[in-house]
Amino acid sequence: MTETNLSARVFETALAAERPVSALLDIATDLVKKDEVEGFHDIDVMLNGLFIDFMRKGNRNDFDSFIRDILAFLDSPKGDQLKSIPGGERYFHRWSHFHDLSQAALENHDPQSTMRFVASKKQGHKLMEVLFAHEDGLRHKSLAKELGISPQNLSKLLREFKESGLISMYREKGSTFVKLTFIGKAFMSETKDLSEEREVSTCEAADSLDKEIEDRIGPFAQYPHPKELLFGKVA
């Protein structure tokens, strides 16, 4: 296969395959068998493009699948063979960093700073909640209706959230769709977990207080309440 035909095949695979990462790595496997490293540049470019795309779009299932496919290839005999091909070692090490990059993106994310930013916007928290509830995104018009604001005001709000890396927008069938990015979803998941922890903690504290009160008044339960002594028993 000529270099031009291989580049075209890699490009078409990245665009059309149902699982593009797995399909691209199948091409990489074929190249490893032939000890050909020339086509790895095109595969590397497409994998990096997909990685960035998944980060922006925030589809955690796609992103997790991306990492799994990469690690499965690197841990296979073909991954070991890639390191032995002249020039192949650098691709092996580049692709092994994808997992580190994803973790670094989350670790460098400052939830407190994001929380302050979201809270500073009038419809910020509601915007994040609505998009978190619609994983595949919402049309711009539908989102404005959900928030109860005009499309013009929503556009201004979305620009600020996009600059902060929390949302992404894309065009489909003539409409603009809005969805949370990977970082936006991570922030909302953290926020939800913290809220649930506080709720559980509050309930446990209330139960503990009820038990303490019950223990304390237990010995006096046989006596009438002070109000009953003054006003009689209320029916």
C-alpha positions as CSV (number, residue, x, y, z in Angstrom):
1,M,0.0,0.0,0.0
2,T,1.4,3.4,-1.0
3,E,1.9,6.1,1.6
4,T,-0.9,8.2,0.0
5,N,-3.4,5.3,0.1
6,L,-2.4,4.5,3.7
7,S,-3.0,8.2,4.8
8,A,-6.4,8.1,3.1
9,R,-7.3,4.8,4.9
10,V,-6.2,6.2,8.3
11,F,-8.2,9.4,7.7
12,E,-11.4,7.6,6.6
13,T,-11.1,5.2,9.5
14,A,-10.9,8.0,12.1
15,L,-14.0,9.6,10.6
16,A,-16.2,6.6,9.8
17,A,-15.4,3.7,12.1
18,E,-17.8,2.9,14.9
19,R,-14.9,2.6,17.3
20,P,-12.2,4.7,15.6
21,V,-9.5,4.1,18.2
22,S,-9.8,0.4,18.0
23,A,-9.9,0.5,14.2
24,L,-6.8,2.8,14.0
25,L,-4.9,0.4,16.3
26,D,-5.9,-2.5,14.0
27,I,-4.1,-0.6,11.2
28,A,-1.2,-0.1,13.6
29,T,-1.1,-3.9,14.2
30,D,-0.9,-4.6,10.5
31,L,2.0,-2.1,10.2
32,V,3.8,-3.7,13.1
33,K,3.6,-7.1,11.4
34,K,5.3,-5.6,8.4
35,D,7.8,-3.7,10.4
36,E,6.6,-0.5,8.7
37,V,6.7,2.7,10.9
38,E,5.9,5.3,8.2
39,G,2.2,5.1,8.7
40,F,2.4,5.6,12.4
41,H,2.7,9.4,12.0
42,D,-0.8,9.6,10.5
43,I,-2.3,7.2,13.1
44,D,-0.6,9.3,15.9
45,V,-2.1,12.5,14.5
46,M,-5.6,11.0,14.4
47,L,-5.3,9.5,17.9
48,N,-4.3,12.9,19.3
49,G,-7.2,14.5,17.5
50,L,-9.7,12.0,18.9
51,F,-8.2,12.4,22.4
52,I,-8.8,16.2,22.3
53,D,-12.2,15.7,20.8
54,F,-13.3,13.4,23.5
55,M,-12.0,15.7,26.2
56,R,-13.9,18.6,24.8
57,K,-17.2,16.7,24.2
58,G,-17.1,15.2,27.6
59,N,-18.4,11.8,26.6
60,R,-17.0,9.7,29.5
61,N,-17.9,6.3,27.9
62,D,-16.0,7.3,24.7
63,F,-13.1,8.6,26.7
64,D,-12.9,5.4,28.9
65,S,-13.1,3.3,25.8
66,F,-10.3,5.3,24.2
67,I,-8.0,4.7,27.2
68,R,-8.9,1.0,27.3
69,D,-8.1,0.4,23.6
70,I,-4.8,2.2,23.9
71,L,-3.7,0.3,26.9
72,A,-4.8,-3.0,25.4
73,F,-2.6,-2.4,22.4
74,L,0.4,-1.3,24.4
75,D,0.2,-4.3,26.7
76,S,-0.1,-6.8,23.8
77,P,2.7,-8.5,22.0
78,K,2.3,-6.0,19.1
79,G,2.9,-3.2,21.6
80,D,6.2,-4.8,22.6
81,Q,7.1,-5.4,19.0
82,L,6.4,-1.7,18.2
83,K,9.2,-0.8,20.6
84,S,11.6,-2.9,18.7
85,I,11.0,-1.3,15.3
86,P,13.4,1.6,14.5
87,G,11.4,4.7,15.2
88,G,8.5,2.8,16.8
89,E,9.6,3.3,20.4
90,R,8.7,7.0,20.4
91,Y,5.1,6.2,19.3
92,F,4.8,3.6,22.0
93,H,5.9,6.1,24.7
94,R,3.7,8.9,23.2
95,W,0.6,6.7,23.3
96,S,1.4,5.4,26.8
97,H,1.1,9.1,28.0
98,F,-2.6,9.4,27.0
99,H,-3.7,7.9,30.4
100,D,-1.3,10.3,32.2
101,L,-2.7,13.2,30.3
102,S,-6.3,12.4,31.2
103,Q,-5.4,12.1,34.9
104,A,-3.4,15.4,34.7
105,A,-6.4,17.2,33.2
106,L,-8.5,16.1,36.2
107,E,-5.8,16.8,38.8
108,N,-5.1,20.3,37.4
109,H,-8.7,21.1,37.5
110,D,-9.5,23.3,40.6
111,P,-13.1,22.5,41.8
112,Q,-13.1,25.4,44.2
113,S,-12.2,27.9,41.5
114,T,-14.8,26.4,39.2
115,M,-17.4,26.5,42.0
116,R,-16.7,30.2,42.5
117,F,-17.0,30.8,38.8
118,V,-20.3,28.9,38.4
119,A,-21.8,30.6,41.5
120,S,-20.8,34.1,40.2
121,K,-23.2,33.6,37.2
122,K,-26.9,34.2,37.7
123,Q,-27.9,31.0,35.9
124,G,-24.6,29.2,36.3
125,H,-25.5,26.4,38.6
126,K,-28.8,25.7,36.8
127,L,-27.0,25.6,33.5
128,M,-24.6,23.0,34.8
129,E,-27.4,20.9,36.4
130,V,-29.5,20.9,33.2
131,L,-26.6,19.9,31.0
132,F,-25.5,17.2,33.5
133,A,-29.0,15.7,33.3
134,H,-28.7,15.6,29.4
135,E,-25.5,13.8,28.7
136,D,-26.0,14.0,24.9
137,G,-26.5,17.7,25.0
138,L,-29.4,20.1,24.4
139,R,-30.3,22.3,21.5
140,H,-29.5,26.0,22.2
141,K,-33.2,26.9,21.9
142,S,-34.3,24.1,24.3
143,L,-31.6,25.1,26.8
144,A,-32.7,28.7,26.8
145,K,-36.3,27.6,27.5
146,E,-35.1,25.3,30.4
147,L,-33.2,28.2,32.0
148,G,-36.0,30.7,31.3
149,I,-33.8,33.2,29.5
150,S,-33.6,34.6,26.0
151,P,-31.4,32.9,23.4
152,Q,-29.3,36.1,23.3
153,N,-28.5,36.1,27.0
154,L,-27.8,32.3,26.8
155,S,-25.3,32.9,24.0
156,K,-23.4,35.4,26.2
157,L,-23.5,32.9,29.2
158,L,-22.3,30.0,27.0
159,R,-19.3,32.0,25.7
160,E,-18.0,32.4,29.3
161,F,-18.6,28.8,30.2
162,K,-16.9,27.6,27.0
163,E,-13.8,29.8,27.7
164,S,-13.7,28.1,31.2
165,G,-13.6,24.7,29.5
166,L,-16.8,23.5,31.1
167,I,-19.0,23.2,28.0
168,S,-18.6,22.6,24.3
169,M,-20.9,23.5,21.4
170,Y,-21.3,21.8,18.0
171,R,-23.6,22.0,15.0
172,E,-25.8,19.1,13.9
173,K,-28.7,19.1,11.5
174,G,-28.7,22.9,11.3
175,S,-29.0,23.3,15.1
176,T,-26.4,24.3,17.8
177,F,-26.1,21.8,20.6
178,V,-24.5,22.4,24.0
179,K,-23.1,19.8,26.3
180,L,-20.7,19.5,29.2
181,T,-17.0,18.7,28.6
182,F,-15.1,15.9,30.3
183,I,-14.0,18.5,32.9
184,G,-17.5,19.9,33.3
185,K,-18.9,16.4,34.0
186,A,-16.1,15.6,36.4
187,F,-16.9,18.8,38.3
188,M,-20.6,18.0,38.5
189,S,-19.9,14.5,39.6
190,E,-17.7,15.8,42.4
191,T,-20.3,18.3,43.4
192,K,-23.1,15.7,43.4
193,D,-20.9,13.3,45.5
194,L,-20.2,16.1,48.0
195,S,-23.9,17.0,48.3
196,E,-24.8,13.4,48.9
197,E,-22.1,13.1,51.6
198,R,-23.4,16.2,53.3
199,E,-27.0,14.9,53.1
200,V,-26.0,11.5,54.6
201,S,-23.9,13.3,57.3
202,T,-26.8,15.6,58.1
203,C,-29.3,12.7,58.4
204,E,-26.8,10.7,60.6
205,A,-26.4,13.8,62.8
206,A,-30.2,14.2,63.1
207,D,-30.7,10.5,63.9
208,S,-27.9,10.8,66.6
209,L,-29.6,13.9,68.1
210,D,-33.0,12.1,68.1
211,K,-31.5,9.1,69.9
212,E,-29.8,11.4,72.4
213,I,-33.0,13.3,73.2
214,E,-34.9,10.0,73.5
215,D,-32.3,8.6,75.9
216,R,-32.5,11.8,78.0
217,I,-36.3,12.1,78.2
218,G,-36.9,8.4,78.5
219,P,-37.0,8.3,82.3
220,F,-39.5,11.3,82.4
221,A,-41.8,10.0,79.7
222,Q,-44.3,8.9,82.4
223,Y,-44.8,12.4,83.6
224,P,-47.1,14.9,81.8
225,H,-45.7,17.6,79.6
226,P,-45.5,21.0,81.4
227,K,-48.1,22.4,79.0
228,E,-50.6,19.7,80.0
229,L,-50.3,20.7,83.6
230,L,-51.2,24.3,82.7
231,F,-53.8,23.8,79.9
232,G,-54.8,20.2,80.1
233,K,-54.2,17.4,77.6
234,V,-54.7,18.5,74.1
235,A,-56.8,16.1,72.0
